[in-house]
Amino acid sequence: MAVPLLTRQQRADALAKAALARKDRSELRGKLRSGRLGLAELLHSSAGSSDATVTKMRVSALLEALPGVGKTRAAQIMERLDIAANRRVGGLGIHQRRALVAEFERRAHAQRARTNSRPSRLGSESESESESPVPETGT
């Protein structure tokens, strides 16, 4: 299939549209990274949506934008949930969406449980310093 010939204006319009789409996806990843937008909220809002910003985004890029998830962990999660490596968000089925949401709800719950079970070290450090015997010299 031959690439269509575009006028300068058509090419400029296409480049501007592509730049806007990249900017929108970047902002979306930033919201996910900062926690201002949750994965469940994003997936529920994009279900049946025609918003190309979300639907054309690769699932791997979406997962990598989440805190604590890099390329390796995203690939492991996608493999465990039987999501193809090249799948886009718009191509996810209802069961895959639910599985992703459940996966990250479990991870968040486990992380909260670990955080709450850690002993507070704030007070123990100052107590141990004040209780440590320091030999005094009379010189």
Backbone hydrogen bonds, N-H to C=O, Kabsch-Sander energy under -0.5 kcal/mol:
donor,donor_aa,acceptor,acceptor_aa,energy
11,R,7,T,-2.5
12,A,8,R,-2.5
13,D,9,Q,-2.6
14,A,10,Q,-2.3
15,L,11,R,-2.4
16,A,12,A,-2.3
17,K,13,D,-2.3
18,A,14,A,-2.3
19,A,15,L,-2.3
20,L,16,A,-2.1
21,A,17,K,-2.1
22,R,18,A,-2.3
23,K,19,A,-2.2
24,D,20,L,-2.5
25,R,21,A,-2.4
26,S,22,R,-2.2
27,E,23,K,-2.3
28,L,24,D,-2.2
29,R,25,R,-2.4
30,G,26,S,-2.1
31,K,27,E,-2.1
32,L,28,L,-2.0
33,R,29,R,-2.6
34,S,30,G,-2.1
35,G,31,K,-1.0
36,R,31,K,-1.2
37,L,31,K,-1.5
42,L,38,G,-2.2
43,L,39,L,-2.8
44,H,40,A,-2.6
45,S,41,E,-2.1
46,S,42,L,-1.7
47,A,43,L,-0.9
49,S,46,S,-2.1
52,A,50,S,-0.8
54,V,51,D,-0.8
55,T,51,D,-2.3
56,K,52,A,-1.7
57,M,54,V,-1.5
59,V,87,R,-2.5
62,L,58,R,-1.9
63,L,59,V,-2.7
64,E,60,S,-2.4
65,A,61,A,-0.9
65,A,62,L,-0.5
66,L,63,L,-1.5
69,V,66,L,-1.7
70,G,68,G,-0.5
74,A,70,G,-2.4
75,A,71,K,-2.2
76,Q,72,T,-2.3
77,I,73,R,-2.5
78,M,74,A,-2.5
79,E,75,A,-2.2
80,R,76,Q,-2.6
81,L,77,I,-2.0
82,D,79,E,-1.3
83,I,78,M,-3.1
84,A,82,D,-0.5
87,R,84,A,-1.6
89,V,57,M,-2.9
90,G,55,T,-2.3
91,G,88,R,-1.5
92,L,89,V,-1.5
97,R,93,G,-2.4
98,R,94,I,-2.3
99,A,95,H,-2.2
100,L,96,Q,-2.3
101,V,97,R,-2.4
102,A,98,R,-2.7
103,E,99,A,-2.4
104,F,100,L,-2.0
105,E,101,V,-1.9
106,R,102,A,-2.4
107,R,103,E,-2.0
108,A,104,F,-2.1
109,H,105,E,-2.4
110,A,106,R,-2.7
111,Q,107,R,-2.2
112,R,108,A,-2.4
113,A,109,H,-2.2
114,R,110,A,-2.2
115,T,111,Q,-2.4
116,N,112,R,-2.5
117,S,113,A,-1.4
118,R,114,R,-0.7
118,R,115,T,-0.6
125,E,121,R,-1.5
126,S,122,L,-0.7
127,E,123,G,-1.8
128,S,124,S,-2.2
129,E,125,E,-1.7
130,S,126,S,-1.8
131,E,127,E,-1.7
132,S,128,S,-0.9
